[in-house]
Amino acid sequence: MRRDEDGFKIFVGNLPMSITPEELQELFGPYGEISEIVKLKPGRNTHMSAFVKYQGESNAHAAIAALDNKHVMKDTQTGAE
């Protein structure tokens, strides 16, 4: 987690290539108000990454505690996890 001028940014890796910002909002939204979601360009592998920015530090910590190494999403295009 990293603090910047207007929130607390967490890095989210190993996302399916087909993930949408709306799906990220649905997954991370229950932990607090999200001010920004930025999908990163895909790297050499078959997974996406993103930054999710929360207004509050406690919200970012709650999302990390709930989802870090615990949540698995299937890629709707390939069926892979």
PyMOL commands that place a pseudoatom at each C-alpha (Angstrom):
pseudoatom trace, name=CA, resn=MET, resi=1, chain=A, elem=C, hetatm=0, pos=[0.000, 0.000, 0.000]
pseudoatom trace, name=CA, resn=ARG, resi=2, chain=A, elem=C, hetatm=0, pos=[1.190, 3.463, -0.834]
pseudoatom trace, name=CA, resn=ARG, resi=3, chain=A, elem=C, hetatm=0, pos=[-0.169, 6.808, 0.245]
pseudoatom trace, name=CA, resn=ASP, resi=4, chain=A, elem=C, hetatm=0, pos=[-0.345, 9.600, -2.296]
pseudoatom trace, name=CA, resn=GLU, resi=5, chain=A, elem=C, hetatm=0, pos=[-1.848, 13.077, -2.266]
pseudoatom trace, name=CA, resn=ASP, resi=6, chain=A, elem=C, hetatm=0, pos=[-5.464, 11.931, -2.428]
pseudoatom trace, name=CA, resn=GLY, resi=7, chain=A, elem=C, hetatm=0, pos=[-5.728, 8.409, -1.102]
pseudoatom trace, name=CA, resn=PHE, resi=8, chain=A, elem=C, hetatm=0, pos=[-4.187, 5.024, -0.402]
pseudoatom trace, name=CA, resn=LYS, resi=9, chain=A, elem=C, hetatm=0, pos=[-3.211, 2.947, -3.419]
pseudoatom trace, name=CA, resn=ILE, resi=10, chain=A, elem=C, hetatm=0, pos=[-2.935, -0.830, -3.395]
pseudoatom trace, name=CA, resn=PHE, resi=11, chain=A, elem=C, hetatm=0, pos=[-1.429, -2.979, -6.125]
pseudoatom trace, name=CA, resn=VAL, resi=12, chain=A, elem=C, hetatm=0, pos=[-3.521, -5.899, -7.334]
pseudoatom trace, name=CA, resn=GLY, resi=13, chain=A, elem=C, hetatm=0, pos=[-1.784, -8.569, -9.385]
pseudoatom trace, name=CA, resn=ASN, resi=14, chain=A, elem=C, hetatm=0, pos=[-2.575, -11.847, -11.114]
pseudoatom trace, name=CA, resn=LEU, resi=15, chain=A, elem=C, hetatm=0, pos=[-5.914, -10.621, -12.409]
pseudoatom trace, name=CA, resn=PRO, resi=16, chain=A, elem=C, hetatm=0, pos=[-7.578, -12.337, -15.359]
pseudoatom trace, name=CA, resn=MET, resi=17, chain=A, elem=C, hetatm=0, pos=[-7.016, -10.601, -18.685]
pseudoatom trace, name=CA, resn=SER, resi=18, chain=A, elem=C, hetatm=0, pos=[-10.768, -10.143, -19.083]
pseudoatom trace, name=CA, resn=ILE, resi=19, chain=A, elem=C, hetatm=0, pos=[-11.275, -8.235, -15.798]
pseudoatom trace, name=CA, resn=THR, resi=20, chain=A, elem=C, hetatm=0, pos=[-13.199, -4.988, -16.137]
pseudoatom trace, name=CA, resn=PRO, resi=21, chain=A, elem=C, hetatm=0, pos=[-13.087, -1.888, -13.942]
pseudoatom trace, name=CA, resn=GLU, resi=22, chain=A, elem=C, hetatm=0, pos=[-16.682, -2.658, -12.965]
pseudoatom trace, name=CA, resn=GLU, resi=23, chain=A, elem=C, hetatm=0, pos=[-15.687, -6.112, -11.722]
pseudoatom trace, name=CA, resn=LEU, resi=24, chain=A, elem=C, hetatm=0, pos=[-12.829, -4.601, -9.731]
pseudoatom trace, name=CA, resn=GLN, resi=25, chain=A, elem=C, hetatm=0, pos=[-15.257, -2.078, -8.232]
pseudoatom trace, name=CA, resn=GLU, resi=26, chain=A, elem=C, hetatm=0, pos=[-17.602, -4.929, -7.276]
pseudoatom trace, name=CA, resn=LEU, resi=27, chain=A, elem=C, hetatm=0, pos=[-14.783, -6.924, -5.683]
pseudoatom trace, name=CA, resn=PHE, resi=28, chain=A, elem=C, hetatm=0, pos=[-13.060, -4.073, -3.813]
pseudoatom trace, name=CA, resn=GLY, resi=29, chain=A, elem=C, hetatm=0, pos=[-16.023, -1.754, -3.209]
pseudoatom trace, name=CA, resn=PRO, resi=30, chain=A, elem=C, hetatm=0, pos=[-17.315, -3.496, -0.069]
pseudoatom trace, name=CA, resn=TYR, resi=31, chain=A, elem=C, hetatm=0, pos=[-14.163, -2.405, 1.794]
pseudoatom trace, name=CA, resn=GLY, resi=32, chain=A, elem=C, hetatm=0, pos=[-14.675, 1.329, 1.334]
pseudoatom trace, name=CA, resn=GLU, resi=33, chain=A, elem=C, hetatm=0, pos=[-15.001, 4.243, -1.036]
pseudoatom trace, name=CA, resn=ILE, resi=34, chain=A, elem=C, hetatm=0, pos=[-12.796, 3.808, -4.094]
pseudoatom trace, name=CA, resn=SER, resi=35, chain=A, elem=C, hetatm=0, pos=[-11.556, 6.997, -5.712]
pseudoatom trace, name=CA, resn=GLU, resi=36, chain=A, elem=C, hetatm=0, pos=[-9.772, 5.428, -8.678]
pseudoatom trace, name=CA, resn=ILE, resi=37, chain=A, elem=C, hetatm=0, pos=[-9.132, 2.125, -10.447]
pseudoatom trace, name=CA, resn=VAL, resi=38, chain=A, elem=C, hetatm=0, pos=[-6.315, 1.941, -12.982]
pseudoatom trace, name=CA, resn=LYS, resi=39, chain=A, elem=C, hetatm=0, pos=[-5.719, -1.184, -15.059]
pseudoatom trace, name=CA, resn=LEU, resi=40, chain=A, elem=C, hetatm=0, pos=[-2.098, -1.552, -16.098]
pseudoatom trace, name=CA, resn=LYS, resi=41, chain=A, elem=C, hetatm=0, pos=[-0.986, -2.705, -19.519]
pseudoatom trace, name=CA, resn=PRO, resi=42, chain=A, elem=C, hetatm=0, pos=[-0.496, -6.462, -19.621]
pseudoatom trace, name=CA, resn=GLY, resi=43, chain=A, elem=C, hetatm=0, pos=[3.030, -7.725, -19.239]
pseudoatom trace, name=CA, resn=ARG, resi=44, chain=A, elem=C, hetatm=0, pos=[4.586, -10.764, -20.811]
pseudoatom trace, name=CA, resn=ASN, resi=45, chain=A, elem=C, hetatm=0, pos=[2.407, -13.173, -18.883]
pseudoatom trace, name=CA, resn=THR, resi=46, chain=A, elem=C, hetatm=0, pos=[-1.299, -13.910, -19.168]
pseudoatom trace, name=CA, resn=HIS, resi=47, chain=A, elem=C, hetatm=0, pos=[-2.411, -11.857, -16.175]
pseudoatom trace, name=CA, resn=MET, resi=48, chain=A, elem=C, hetatm=0, pos=[-3.415, -8.241, -15.642]
pseudoatom trace, name=CA, resn=SER, resi=49, chain=A, elem=C, hetatm=0, pos=[-2.529, -5.900, -12.802]
pseudoatom trace, name=CA, resn=ALA, resi=50, chain=A, elem=C, hetatm=0, pos=[-4.243, -2.818, -11.425]
pseudoatom trace, name=CA, resn=PHE, resi=51, chain=A, elem=C, hetatm=0, pos=[-4.069, -0.130, -8.799]
pseudoatom trace, name=CA, resn=VAL, resi=52, chain=A, elem=C, hetatm=0, pos=[-7.104, 0.423, -6.577]
pseudoatom trace, name=CA, resn=LYS, resi=53, chain=A, elem=C, hetatm=0, pos=[-7.138, 3.689, -4.647]
pseudoatom trace, name=CA, resn=TYR, resi=54, chain=A, elem=C, hetatm=0, pos=[-9.172, 4.125, -1.463]
pseudoatom trace, name=CA, resn=GLN, resi=55, chain=A, elem=C, hetatm=0, pos=[-10.027, 7.364, 0.316]
pseudoatom trace, name=CA, resn=GLY, resi=56, chain=A, elem=C, hetatm=0, pos=[-9.203, 5.900, 3.730]
pseudoatom trace, name=CA, resn=GLU, resi=57, chain=A, elem=C, hetatm=0, pos=[-6.192, 3.958, 4.952]
pseudoatom trace, name=CA, resn=SER, resi=58, chain=A, elem=C, hetatm=0, pos=[-8.336, 1.582, 7.022]
pseudoatom trace, name=CA, resn=ASN, resi=59, chain=A, elem=C, hetatm=0, pos=[-10.323, 0.698, 3.886]
pseudoatom trace, name=CA, resn=ALA, resi=60, chain=A, elem=C, hetatm=0, pos=[-7.157, -0.229, 2.000]
pseudoatom trace, name=CA, resn=HIS, resi=61, chain=A, elem=C, hetatm=0, pos=[-5.963, -2.349, 4.935]
pseudoatom trace, name=CA, resn=ALA, resi=62, chain=A, elem=C, hetatm=0, pos=[-9.362, -4.088, 5.113]
pseudoatom trace, name=CA, resn=ALA, resi=63, chain=A, elem=C, hetatm=0, pos=[-9.246, -4.980, 1.407]
pseudoatom trace, name=CA, resn=ILE, resi=64, chain=A, elem=C, hetatm=0, pos=[-5.710, -6.319, 1.719]
pseudoatom trace, name=CA, resn=ALA, resi=65, chain=A, elem=C, hetatm=0, pos=[-6.598, -8.394, 4.790]
pseudoatom trace, name=CA, resn=ALA, resi=66, chain=A, elem=C, hetatm=0, pos=[-9.686, -9.841, 3.111]
pseudoatom trace, name=CA, resn=LEU, resi=67, chain=A, elem=C, hetatm=0, pos=[-8.356, -10.530, -0.378]
pseudoatom trace, name=CA, resn=ASP, resi=68, chain=A, elem=C, hetatm=0, pos=[-4.557, -10.891, -0.319]
pseudoatom trace, name=CA, resn=ASN, resi=69, chain=A, elem=C, hetatm=0, pos=[-3.648, -14.393, -1.514]
pseudoatom trace, name=CA, resn=LYS, resi=70, chain=A, elem=C, hetatm=0, pos=[-7.216, -15.507, -0.801]
pseudoatom trace, name=CA, resn=HIS, resi=71, chain=A, elem=C, hetatm=0, pos=[-9.463, -14.601, -3.693]
pseudoatom trace, name=CA, resn=VAL, resi=72, chain=A, elem=C, hetatm=0, pos=[-9.357, -16.473, -6.992]
pseudoatom trace, name=CA, resn=MET, resi=73, chain=A, elem=C, hetatm=0, pos=[-11.090, -15.196, -10.107]
pseudoatom trace, name=CA, resn=LYS, resi=74, chain=A, elem=C, hetatm=0, pos=[-11.611, -17.163, -13.288]
pseudoatom trace, name=CA, resn=ASP, resi=75, chain=A, elem=C, hetatm=0, pos=[-10.776, -15.578, -16.601]
pseudoatom trace, name=CA, resn=THR, resi=76, chain=A, elem=C, hetatm=0, pos=[-14.060, -15.525, -18.475]
pseudoatom trace, name=CA, resn=GLN, resi=77, chain=A, elem=C, hetatm=0, pos=[-12.230, -15.640, -21.799]
pseudoatom trace, name=CA, resn=THR, resi=78, chain=A, elem=C, hetatm=0, pos=[-10.014, -18.651, -21.090]
pseudoatom trace, name=CA, resn=GLY, resi=79, chain=A, elem=C, hetatm=0, pos=[-11.603, -20.328, -18.058]
pseudoatom trace, name=CA, resn=ALA, resi=80, chain=A, elem=C, hetatm=0, pos=[-8.219, -20.336, -16.311]
pseudoatom trace, name=CA, resn=GLU, resi=81, chain=A, elem=C, hetatm=0, pos=[-7.760, -19.253, -12.700]
for i in range(1, 81): cmd.bond("trace and resi %d" % i, "trace and resi %d" % (i + 1))
show_as sticks, trace
zoom trace
